[in-house]
Amino acid sequence: ALAQFDFTENSKATLGRQRLNHDQQRFLGSVGWRQNEQTMDAFSVQHSAGNVQIDYSYIWNVNRIFAGSQESAQLSDLDSDSHALLISNTQDWGSLSGFVYALDFDNALAASSLSYGLTYTGTIKAVKLYASLARQSDYGNNPVDYSTDYFIVEGSGKLGPINLLLGYESLGSDDGRAAFSTPLATLHRYQGSADVFLNTPANGLQDRYVTVSTAL
């Protein structure tokens, strides 16, 4: 259940259980591919002013995909004291977003982190571009002192009837002490539905990928 109040046609606040999807869901997503989606018990505010959109959420509980009739080796809930802020500006040249994710989990201390960065989405001639750069460090009661970086770039376009996408993503590591992590993301969108990398390996991860599609 949730309660939602619209202050104006451009501003609203929501309190209760809800889906939260930011940008490409690399940091915050509802994992809609799952039968059991990821939802947040949260207070959120969205506001639009011209070309600027502001989206803030305070999250006190994460209802993960692992809850079910059988006990899971993974935690089904994360006891959270977390903040998520996304500010986007859309212009003729594309969209530029800044974000901050301050994640603090009482029952998953090693997943607590502070991430901040920028994302660009736009089109240059016939090529669609998506790029994001972020910095992450320990936060809250995380017992590991670390800092590391994240980078992704995707380019897509058409070659006759073929749609082609090329991508490269890097989740860094602080000398193996800890790696860049996004525990609230829609992870299968990035590292595949086999979920081999639900947790980033301690030495980090580099991912190169190609998508080819056409209409029949």
Secondary structure, DSSP 4 states (H G I P E B T S, - for coil): -EEEEEEETTEEEEEEEE----TTSSSS---TTSSS--EEEEEEEEEEETTEEEEEEEEEEEE-TT-SSS--SS-SEEEEEEEEEEEEEEETTEEEEEEEEEE-BTT-GGG-EEEEEEEEEEEETTEEEEEEEEEEEE-TT-SS--EEEEEEEEEEEEETTEEEEEEEEEE-BSTTS-B---TTS-THHHH-TT-TTSS--TT-EEEEEEEEEE--
